[in-house]
C-alpha cells in the first residue's frame, strides 16, 4: 500500500470513529430528550396536585392559627382576671378596719346580707368572718 493510500485510509478510519462517537452522543441526547418529554407530560398534573396540597396545608394552618389566637386570648383574659383577683386579695388581706366594721355590725345584730350590702363587700366574706367569730367563741367557751 502506498503512503497516500494509507493516509487516506487513516483519515477515513478517523472520520468513521468520530462519526460513531457523534452517533453515541446523539443517542444519549435522544434518551435524555425522551425523559424530559415524559416529565413535561406529567408536569401539569404534578403542578395541580402540588397546588391542591399547598391549598390544603394553608387551610389547616389557618384553622390552627385561629384556634391558637383564641387560646392566647383566653390566656390573656385569665391572666387579667388573676391579676385583678390578686390585687383584690392583697387589698382585702390587710384591712383590719373592715373586719372591725363587720364585727361591730354583727354585734349590733345586723344580718350578714345587710352587712355585705352596707359595706359593699361579698356576702361570703361577711359569712366567713361571722363563722370565724362563732368558732373563736366556741373555743374560748370550751377553755373555761
Secondary structure as GFF3:
##gff-version 3
##sequence-region A 1 144
A	DSSP	alpha_helix	3	93	.	.	.	ID=ss1
A	DSSP	alpha_helix	96	107	.	.	.	ID=ss2
A	DSSP	alpha_helix	112	119	.	.	.	ID=ss3
A	DSSP	alpha_helix	123	143	.	.	.	ID=ss4
###
